[in-house]
Amino acid sequence: DAGKGFAVVANEVKNLANQTARATEEITGEITAMKAATDQAVKAIDGIVATIGRVNEALAAITSAVAEQGRATSEISSSVSQAADGTRTVSSGIGEVRRVADQVGNAAASVHVTTETLVGEFGRLQSQVDGLVGRLRSA
């Protein structure tokens, strides 16, 4: 009778060991899946950080271009003022006025081209950011 009881206990211990092994395998699988998901999240975040860096670089370039446009506008304004003064004092100042007017036209065309380029870059960057946000939301 004692041998029978020992066999029952041994069988229960064996069943518990098997259940523990299966549970350990399941937990290992869950941990592996969590690690993979975490790795993907880290990669996505790295991508976002890189995109933000590129956006910051673009914004710095835009800020610089806007500042340059401001300086050019100030220079143009100053040149026009000087040309007007020269026109009033010297008849030969008419040629100077024409030159300044040409500079103004060229600067305005340059400002227009720069603005078009910047608008295009903003659109491209916005598309990239939207794409990354969409991928993050779906991840």
JOMOHU-V785352 format. One record per residue. RES is the residue in one small letter. PSI is psi in whole degrees, -180 to 180 (* if undefined). OMEGA is omega in radians with two decimals (none if undefined). D_FIRST is the distance of its C-alpha to the first C-alpha in Angstrom with 1 decimal. Layout:
res=RES psi=PSI omega=OMEGA d_first=D_FIRST
res=RES psi=PSI omega=OMEGA d_first=D_FIRST
This chain:
res=d psi=-38 omega=3.13 d_first=0.0
res=a psi=-36 omega=3.12 d_first=3.8
res=g psi=-36 omega=3.11 d_first=5.4
res=k psi=-42 omega=3.11 d_first=5.1
res=g psi=-41 omega=3.11 d_first=6.4
res=f psi=-41 omega=3.13 d_first=8.7
res=a psi=-39 omega=3.12 d_first=9.9
res=v psi=-45 omega=3.14 d_first=10.8
res=v psi=-43 omega=3.14 d_first=12.6
res=a psi=-40 omega=3.11 d_first=14.3
res=n psi=-42 omega=3.10 d_first=15.4
res=e psi=-42 omega=3.11 d_first=16.9
res=v psi=-42 omega=3.12 d_first=18.6
res=k psi=-44 omega=3.11 d_first=20.0
res=n psi=-43 omega=3.12 d_first=21.3
res=l psi=-39 omega=3.11 d_first=22.9
res=a psi=-42 omega=3.11 d_first=24.5
res=n psi=-43 omega=3.11 d_first=26.0
res=q psi=-41 omega=3.13 d_first=27.3
res=t psi=-41 omega=3.13 d_first=28.8
res=a psi=-43 omega=3.12 d_first=30.4
res=r psi=-43 omega=3.13 d_first=32.0
res=a psi=-39 omega=3.12 d_first=33.2
res=t psi=-42 omega=3.10 d_first=34.7
res=e psi=-42 omega=3.13 d_first=36.5
res=e psi=-44 omega=3.14 d_first=37.8
res=i psi=-42 omega=3.11 d_first=39.0
res=t psi=-43 omega=3.10 d_first=40.7
res=g psi=-43 omega=3.12 d_first=42.4
res=e psi=-43 omega=3.13 d_first=43.7
res=i psi=-41 omega=3.11 d_first=44.9
res=t psi=-44 omega=3.12 d_first=46.7
res=a psi=-41 omega=3.12 d_first=48.3
res=m psi=-39 omega=3.13 d_first=49.4
res=k psi=-42 omega=3.13 d_first=50.9
res=a psi=-43 omega=3.12 d_first=52.8
res=a psi=-40 omega=3.11 d_first=54.2
res=t psi=-42 omega=3.10 d_first=55.2
res=d psi=-42 omega=3.11 d_first=56.9
res=q psi=-42 omega=3.13 d_first=58.8
res=a psi=-41 omega=3.13 d_first=59.8
res=v psi=-43 omega=3.11 d_first=61.1
res=k psi=-43 omega=3.13 d_first=63.1
res=a psi=-42 omega=3.13 d_first=64.6
res=i psi=-41 omega=3.08 d_first=65.5
res=d psi=-41 omega=3.10 d_first=67.1
res=g psi=-41 omega=3.12 d_first=69.1
res=i psi=-44 omega=3.13 d_first=70.2
res=v psi=-42 omega=3.12 d_first=71.2
res=a psi=-42 omega=3.12 d_first=73.2
res=t psi=-43 omega=3.11 d_first=74.9
res=i psi=-39 omega=3.08 d_first=75.7
res=g psi=-44 omega=3.12 d_first=77.2
res=r psi=-39 omega=3.10 d_first=79.4
res=v psi=-44 omega=3.11 d_first=80.3
res=n psi=-41 omega=3.09 d_first=81.3
res=e psi=-43 omega=3.13 d_first=83.4
res=a psi=-42 omega=3.12 d_first=85.1
res=l psi=-38 omega=3.09 d_first=85.8
res=a psi=-41 omega=3.11 d_first=87.3
res=a psi=-41 omega=3.13 d_first=89.5
res=i psi=-44 omega=3.12 d_first=90.5
res=t psi=-43 omega=3.11 d_first=91.3
res=s psi=-43 omega=3.14 d_first=93.4
res=a psi=-41 omega=3.12 d_first=95.2
res=v psi=-42 omega=3.10 d_first=95.9
res=a psi=-42 omega=3.11 d_first=97.3
res=e psi=-40 omega=3.10 d_first=99.4
res=q psi=-39 omega=3.09 d_first=100.6
res=g psi=-44 omega=3.10 d_first=101.6
res=r psi=-42 omega=3.12 d_first=103.5
res=a psi=-41 omega=3.12 d_first=105.2
res=t psi=-42 omega=3.09 d_first=106.1
res=s psi=-43 omega=3.11 d_first=107.6
res=e psi=-43 omega=3.13 d_first=109.5
res=i psi=-46 omega=3.14 d_first=110.8
res=s psi=-44 omega=3.13 d_first=111.9
res=s psi=-43 omega=3.14 d_first=113.7
res=s psi=-41 omega=3.13 d_first=115.3
res=v psi=-41 omega=3.12 d_first=116.6
res=s psi=-45 omega=3.12 d_first=118.0
res=q psi=-40 omega=3.14 d_first=119.8
res=a psi=-40 omega=3.13 d_first=121.1
res=a psi=-42 omega=3.09 d_first=122.5
res=d psi=-44 omega=3.14 d_first=124.2
res=g psi=-37 omega=-3.13 d_first=125.6
res=t psi=-40 omega=3.13 d_first=126.9
res=r psi=-31 omega=-3.04 d_first=128.8
res=t psi=-32 omega=-3.05 d_first=130.5
res=v psi=132 omega=3.13 d_first=131.1
res=s psi=-28 omega=3.10 d_first=131.8
res=s psi=-10 omega=3.10 d_first=130.1
res=g psi=-15 omega=3.13 d_first=126.9
res=i psi=-40 omega=3.09 d_first=126.5
res=g psi=-38 omega=3.12 d_first=125.1
res=e psi=-40 omega=3.11 d_first=122.6
res=v psi=-43 omega=3.14 d_first=121.5
res=r psi=-42 omega=3.13 d_first=120.9
res=r psi=-45 omega=3.14 d_first=118.8
res=v psi=-40 omega=3.11 d_first=116.7
res=a psi=-40 omega=3.08 d_first=116.3
res=d psi=-42 omega=3.11 d_first=115.1
res=q psi=-42 omega=3.12 d_first=112.5
res=v psi=-46 omega=3.12 d_first=111.4
res=g psi=-44 omega=3.12 d_first=110.9
res=n psi=-42 omega=3.13 d_first=109.0
res=a psi=-41 omega=3.12 d_first=106.9
res=a psi=-41 omega=3.10 d_first=106.1
res=a psi=-41 omega=3.11 d_first=105.2
res=s psi=-43 omega=3.10 d_first=103.0
res=v psi=-42 omega=-3.14 d_first=101.3
res=h psi=-46 omega=3.13 d_first=100.8
res=v psi=-44 omega=3.13 d_first=99.2
res=t psi=-43 omega=3.13 d_first=97.0
res=t psi=-44 omega=3.11 d_first=95.9
res=e psi=-42 omega=3.12 d_first=95.1
res=t psi=-45 omega=-3.13 d_first=93.0
res=l psi=-40 omega=3.11 d_first=91.1
res=v psi=-42 omega=3.10 d_first=90.4
res=g psi=-43 omega=3.13 d_first=88.9
res=e psi=-42 omega=3.10 d_first=86.7
res=f psi=-43 omega=3.13 d_first=85.5
res=g psi=-43 omega=-3.14 d_first=84.6
res=r psi=-45 omega=-3.14 d_first=82.7
res=l psi=-40 omega=3.13 d_first=80.8
res=q psi=-40 omega=3.11 d_first=79.9
res=s psi=-42 omega=3.13 d_first=78.6
res=q psi=-44 omega=3.14 d_first=76.4
res=v psi=-44 omega=3.11 d_first=75.1
res=d psi=-41 omega=3.12 d_first=74.4
res=g psi=-44 omega=3.12 d_first=72.5
res=l psi=-42 omega=3.13 d_first=70.4
res=v psi=-42 omega=3.11 d_first=69.7
res=g psi=-42 omega=3.12 d_first=68.7
res=r psi=-38 omega=3.12 d_first=66.3
res=l psi=-41 omega=3.14 d_first=64.8
res=r psi=-34 omega=-3.13 d_first=64.3
res=s psi=-15 omega=-3.12 d_first=62.7
res=a psi=* omega=none d_first=60.4
